[in-house]
Amino acid sequence: MSIAAGKITISTSPFLHGVDTTPRIMWEVTLTLLPVVAAAYYFFGLAALLLIGATIAGCLAAEYLFLPATKRKSALRDGSATLTGLLLALCLPPGFPLWMSFVGGFVAIGMGKMIWGGLGNNVFNPALVGRAFLQAAFPTAITTWSAPDGHYLSLRGTNLALPFFQGHAVDAISSATPLATMKFDHVAAPLMQLLWGNTSGSLGETSAILFILAGLYLLFRKIINWRIVVSIVAMVVAFSGIFWLMDGSRYPSPLFMLLSGGLLLGTVYMATDLVTSPITPRGLWIYGLGIGFLVVLIRTWGGLPEGVMYAILLMNACTPLINRFTKIKPYGHS
């Protein structure tokens, strides 16, 4: 309640508000991904920028289509659709067709967010929903990789393929990812290549060091919760370390597990999503440990080399139950 110019204003709590707003958080997180985008362009050229533009366009189109006319302008400005499109693009191979990327962005917002009631109501991470859809709908295109070559203005694979037509590849050179090489050939890529990003893979598998620095910044700003990051890393190191100590020639080292694939991208930007992660301290530990356990489980014994997407989506589904069984008892209640 406040008194100003002889008038009394009555309002409900809370009376103190933080300076951080949803748009501010979304755009700040997006800005931390700009070095990753630059690295993707450095390694994969113009194809990386076109893919990012296509997925963001798909997300913005879905947001515009499904929102009421009175909310479109404010929703498009909050940055959530742009961030979703950017994260989805970082999960795609550089030679992925642009029309598929647009469809993936549209599905990410339509099925991953709007169908649940919009921002703040979704159960699953929207970017991973779009990635899962593309994995199921276009399994060949999404598992065709190309190695970095330093051609900044070149396209890759079937970037410009027409919708529903196979088209002809711009370049026919494909390369296995470090995870695939380790899983099927038991040959580990040099750790320095994984650290700096000079390997085949998705756009977001470019440079582990950039994700580490971005994660430290987001932790310092308290935008992401440290419990999720620590629990995922601890479980991956402990669980994979057991098998590595048993047979180091067959199973990858814990450091390889951390630096390869999309683990750091998923840990820093997707597992820590404020909407789809638990809200209790104990629940955050359970959630993070579950993701780390599932990642190692799928990577080691699953049919696919990578398991970060499925691990996070499965634990997203468990979040409501985790919140229910780990809720904090009010003071004074038994």
C-alpha positions as CSV (number, residue, x, y, z in Angstrom):
1,M,0.0,0.0,0.0
2,S,1.3,3.5,-0.9
3,I,0.1,7.0,-0.4
4,A,0.8,9.5,-3.2
5,A,-0.9,12.9,-3.9
6,G,-3.6,12.1,-1.3
7,K,-4.5,8.8,-3.0
8,I,-4.2,5.3,-1.5
9,T,-3.1,2.5,-3.8
10,I,-3.7,-1.0,-2.5
11,S,-2.0,-4.0,-4.2
12,T,-1.2,-7.6,-3.3
13,S,2.2,-9.1,-2.7
14,P,5.0,-9.4,-3.8
15,F,6.0,-5.8,-3.2
16,L,9.6,-6.3,-4.2
17,H,10.4,-7.2,-7.8
18,G,13.6,-8.4,-9.4
19,V,15.1,-6.5,-12.3
20,D,15.2,-9.6,-14.5
21,T,12.2,-10.1,-16.8
22,T,11.5,-12.9,-19.2
23,P,12.6,-10.9,-22.3
24,R,15.7,-9.8,-20.6
25,I,16.7,-13.4,-19.6
26,M,15.8,-14.8,-23.1
27,W,17.9,-12.2,-25.0
28,E,20.8,-12.4,-22.6
29,V,20.9,-16.2,-23.0
30,T,20.7,-15.7,-26.8
31,L,23.6,-13.3,-26.7
32,T,25.8,-15.9,-24.9
33,L,25.2,-18.1,-28.0
34,L,26.7,-15.6,-30.5
35,P,30.3,-16.9,-30.0
36,V,28.9,-20.4,-30.7
37,V,27.2,-19.2,-33.8
38,A,30.5,-17.6,-34.9
39,A,32.4,-20.8,-34.3
40,A,29.7,-22.7,-36.4
41,Y,30.2,-20.3,-39.2
42,Y,34.0,-20.6,-38.9
43,F,33.9,-24.4,-39.2
44,F,30.9,-24.9,-41.5
45,G,30.5,-21.7,-43.4
46,L,27.4,-20.1,-44.8
47,A,25.3,-23.3,-44.3
48,A,25.4,-22.7,-40.5
49,L,23.9,-19.2,-40.8
50,L,21.2,-20.3,-43.3
51,L,20.1,-23.2,-41.0
52,I,19.9,-20.8,-38.0
53,G,17.8,-18.4,-40.1
54,A,15.5,-21.2,-41.3
55,T,14.8,-22.6,-37.8
56,I,14.2,-19.2,-36.3
57,A,11.9,-18.3,-39.1
58,G,9.9,-21.5,-38.5
59,C,9.6,-20.7,-34.8
60,L,8.5,-17.1,-35.3
61,A,6.0,-18.2,-37.9
62,A,4.4,-20.7,-35.5
63,E,4.3,-18.1,-32.7
64,Y,2.6,-15.6,-35.0
65,L,0.1,-18.1,-36.3
66,F,-1.0,-19.6,-33.0
67,L,-1.1,-16.5,-30.8
68,P,-4.1,-14.1,-30.7
69,A,-3.6,-10.9,-32.6
70,T,-3.5,-8.9,-29.4
71,K,-0.5,-10.8,-28.0
72,R,1.6,-11.3,-31.2
73,K,3.7,-8.2,-30.9
74,S,4.7,-8.7,-27.3
75,A,5.3,-12.4,-27.6
76,L,7.5,-12.1,-30.7
77,R,9.6,-9.5,-28.8
78,D,10.2,-11.6,-25.7
79,G,12.9,-13.7,-27.4
80,S,11.7,-17.1,-26.5
81,A,10.9,-18.2,-30.1
82,T,14.2,-16.8,-31.3
83,L,16.1,-18.7,-28.6
84,T,14.2,-21.9,-29.4
85,G,15.0,-21.6,-33.1
86,L,18.7,-21.0,-32.4
87,L,19.0,-23.9,-30.0
88,L,17.3,-26.2,-32.5
89,A,19.6,-25.1,-35.3
90,L,22.6,-26.0,-33.1
91,C,21.3,-29.6,-32.8
92,L,21.3,-30.0,-36.6
93,P,24.0,-31.2,-39.1
94,P,25.4,-28.5,-41.4
95,G,24.1,-30.2,-44.5
96,F,20.5,-30.4,-43.4
97,P,17.9,-29.1,-45.9
98,L,16.6,-25.6,-45.1
99,W,12.9,-26.5,-45.6
100,M,13.2,-29.3,-43.0
101,S,14.8,-26.9,-40.7
102,F,11.9,-24.5,-41.1
103,V,9.4,-27.3,-40.4
104,G,11.4,-28.3,-37.3
105,G,11.2,-24.8,-36.0
106,F,7.5,-24.7,-36.6
107,V,6.9,-28.0,-34.8
108,A,9.1,-26.9,-31.9
109,I,6.9,-24.0,-31.1
110,G,3.6,-25.5,-32.2
111,M,3.9,-28.9,-30.5
112,G,6.5,-28.0,-28.0
113,K,5.1,-24.8,-26.6
114,M,1.8,-23.5,-27.9
115,I,-0.2,-26.8,-27.6
116,W,0.5,-26.7,-23.9
117,G,-0.7,-23.2,-23.4
118,G,2.3,-21.0,-24.4
119,L,5.4,-19.9,-22.6
120,G,5.6,-21.2,-19.0
121,N,3.2,-24.1,-19.5
122,N,5.2,-26.5,-21.7
123,V,6.3,-29.8,-20.2
124,F,9.1,-30.5,-22.7
125,N,11.9,-28.3,-23.9
126,P,10.5,-27.0,-27.3
127,A,13.8,-27.1,-29.1
128,L,14.2,-30.8,-28.3
129,V,10.7,-31.5,-29.3
130,G,11.5,-30.1,-32.7
131,R,14.7,-32.1,-32.8
132,A,12.9,-35.3,-31.9
133,F,10.3,-34.7,-34.6
134,L,13.1,-34.2,-37.2
135,Q,14.9,-37.3,-35.9
136,A,11.7,-39.4,-36.5
137,A,10.6,-37.8,-39.7
138,F,13.9,-37.4,-41.5
139,P,16.4,-39.9,-40.0
140,T,18.7,-40.1,-43.0
141,A,19.1,-36.4,-43.4
142,I,19.7,-35.7,-39.7
143,T,22.4,-38.3,-39.4
144,T,24.5,-37.2,-42.5
145,W,27.5,-35.2,-41.3
146,S,30.2,-33.3,-43.0
147,A,33.6,-32.3,-41.7
148,P,34.8,-28.7,-41.3
149,D,36.6,-27.4,-44.3
150,G,37.0,-23.6,-43.8
151,H,34.9,-22.7,-46.9
152,Y,33.0,-19.8,-45.5
153,L,30.7,-19.1,-48.5
154,S,29.9,-22.7,-49.4
155,L,26.7,-24.8,-48.9
156,R,26.7,-28.3,-47.7
157,G,24.8,-31.5,-48.3
158,T,21.2,-30.9,-49.4
159,N,20.8,-27.4,-47.9
160,L,18.8,-26.2,-51.0
161,A,16.9,-29.4,-51.7
162,L,13.3,-28.7,-52.6
163,P,10.5,-29.9,-50.2
164,F,9.7,-33.6,-50.5
165,F,12.4,-34.0,-53.2
166,Q,15.7,-35.8,-52.5
167,G,17.7,-33.4,-54.6
168,H,21.4,-33.6,-55.2
169,A,24.1,-33.0,-52.6
170,V,26.3,-30.0,-53.1
171,D,29.2,-32.0,-51.7
172,A,29.1,-35.8,-51.3
173,I,31.8,-36.0,-48.5
174,S,30.4,-37.3,-45.2
175,S,32.3,-37.9,-42.0
176,A,31.5,-39.8,-38.8
177,T,31.1,-37.9,-35.6
178,P,33.5,-38.6,-32.7
179,L,30.8,-40.3,-30.8
180,A,30.0,-42.6,-33.7
181,T,33.7,-43.4,-34.3
182,M,34.1,-44.3,-30.6
183,K,30.9,-46.3,-30.4
184,F,31.4,-48.4,-33.5
185,D,35.1,-48.4,-34.1
186,H,36.4,-47.8,-30.5
187,V,38.6,-45.0,-31.7
188,A,38.5,-41.8,-29.6
189,A,39.1,-38.4,-31.1
190,P,41.9,-36.2,-29.7
191,L,40.6,-34.2,-26.7
192,M,42.0,-31.0,-28.1
193,Q,39.9,-31.3,-31.2
194,L,36.9,-31.8,-29.0
195,L,37.8,-28.8,-26.9
196,W,38.2,-26.4,-29.8
197,G,35.5,-28.0,-32.1
198,N,37.4,-29.0,-35.2
199,T,35.3,-32.2,-35.7
200,S,32.2,-33.4,-37.5
201,G,28.9,-33.1,-35.9
202,S,26.0,-30.7,-35.3
203,L,26.5,-26.9,-35.4
204,G,26.4,-26.9,-31.6
205,E,29.2,-29.5,-31.3
206,T,31.7,-27.0,-32.5
207,S,33.7,-25.9,-29.5
208,A,33.4,-27.2,-26.0
209,I,35.4,-24.4,-24.5
210,L,32.8,-21.9,-25.6
211,F,30.0,-23.7,-23.9
212,I,32.2,-24.0,-20.7
213,L,32.7,-20.2,-20.7
214,A,29.0,-19.5,-21.5
215,G,28.0,-21.9,-18.7
216,L,30.3,-20.1,-16.2
217,Y,28.8,-16.7,-17.2
218,L,25.2,-18.0,-16.8
219,L,26.0,-19.5,-13.5
220,F,27.6,-16.2,-12.3
221,R,24.5,-14.4,-13.4
222,K,22.3,-17.0,-11.7
223,I,20.3,-17.5,-14.8
224,I,20.8,-21.3,-14.7
225,N,20.9,-23.4,-11.5
226,W,24.2,-24.8,-10.5
227,R,22.7,-28.0,-9.1
228,I,21.6,-29.2,-12.5
229,V,25.0,-28.6,-14.1
230,V,27.0,-30.1,-11.2
231,S,24.7,-33.2,-10.9
232,I,24.8,-34.0,-14.7
233,V,28.6,-33.6,-14.9
234,A,29.2,-35.6,-11.7
235,M,27.0,-38.5,-12.8
236,V,28.5,-38.6,-16.3
237,V,32.0,-38.6,-14.9
238,A,31.2,-41.2,-12.2
239,F,29.1,-43.6,-14.3
240,S,31.3,-43.5,-17.4
241,G,34.4,-43.6,-15.3
242,I,33.4,-47.0,-13.9
243,F,33.4,-48.6,-17.4
244,W,36.5,-46.8,-18.5
245,L,38.4,-48.2,-15.5
246,M,37.1,-51.6,-16.4
247,D,38.1,-51.5,-20.1
248,G,39.7,-48.3,-21.3
249,S,40.1,-49.7,-24.9
250,R,36.4,-50.2,-25.3
251,Y,34.7,-47.5,-23.3
252,P,35.4,-43.8,-23.6
253,S,37.0,-41.8,-20.8
254,P,34.9,-39.4,-18.7
255,L,36.6,-36.4,-20.3
256,F,35.7,-37.7,-23.7
257,M,32.1,-38.1,-22.6
258,L,31.9,-34.6,-21.3
259,L,33.5,-32.9,-24.3
260,S,32.0,-34.9,-27.2
261,G,28.5,-34.6,-28.8
262,G,25.9,-32.2,-27.5
263,L,26.4,-32.9,-23.8
264,L,27.6,-29.4,-22.9
265,L,25.0,-27.7,-25.1
266,G,22.3,-29.8,-23.4
267,T,23.6,-29.3,-19.9
268,V,24.1,-25.5,-20.1
269,Y,21.1,-24.5,-22.3
270,M,18.4,-27.2,-22.4
271,A,18.5,-29.2,-19.1
272,T,18.5,-25.9,-17.2
273,D,15.4,-24.6,-18.8
274,L,13.4,-22.7,-16.1
275,V,10.1,-24.1,-17.2
276,T,10.8,-27.8,-17.8
277,S,13.2,-28.4,-14.8
278,P,12.1,-29.0,-11.2
279,I,11.6,-26.2,-8.7
280,T,12.9,-27.8,-5.5
281,P,16.6,-28.1,-4.5
282,R,16.3,-31.9,-3.9
283,G,14.4,-32.3,-7.1
284,L,17.1,-30.5,-9.1
285,W,19.6,-33.0,-7.9
286,I,17.4,-36.0,-8.9
287,Y,16.7,-34.4,-12.3
288,G,20.3,-33.8,-13.1
289,L,21.5,-37.1,-11.9
290,G,18.8,-38.8,-14.0
291,I,19.9,-37.0,-17.1
292,G,23.6,-37.9,-16.6
293,F,22.7,-41.5,-16.0
294,L,20.6,-41.8,-19.1
295,V,23.1,-40.1,-21.3
296,V,25.8,-42.6,-20.4
297,L,23.4,-45.5,-20.6
298,I,22.2,-44.6,-24.1
299,R,25.6,-43.7,-25.4
300,T,27.1,-46.9,-24.2
301,W,24.3,-49.5,-24.9
302,G,21.8,-47.7,-27.1
303,G,21.5,-48.0,-30.8
304,L,22.4,-44.4,-31.4
305,P,25.8,-42.8,-30.5
306,E,24.1,-39.8,-28.8
307,G,21.6,-39.7,-26.0
308,V,21.4,-36.2,-24.6
309,M,18.1,-35.3,-26.4
310,Y,16.3,-38.4,-25.1
311,A,17.7,-38.1,-21.6
312,I,16.5,-34.5,-21.2
313,L,13.1,-35.2,-22.7
314,L,12.6,-38.3,-20.4
315,M,13.5,-36.3,-17.3
316,N,11.3,-33.4,-18.5
317,A,8.4,-35.9,-18.4
318,C,9.4,-36.8,-14.8
319,T,9.6,-33.2,-13.6
320,P,6.0,-33.0,-12.4
321,L,6.4,-36.2,-10.3
322,I,9.8,-35.0,-9.0
323,N,8.2,-31.7,-7.9
324,R,5.3,-33.5,-6.2
325,F,7.5,-35.9,-4.2
326,T,10.2,-33.4,-3.3
327,K,8.1,-30.4,-2.3
328,I,9.3,-28.4,0.7
329,K,7.2,-28.7,3.8
330,P,5.9,-25.3,5.0
331,Y,7.4,-24.1,8.3
332,G,5.5,-25.4,11.3
333,H,3.9,-28.4,9.5
334,S,4.8,-31.9,10.3
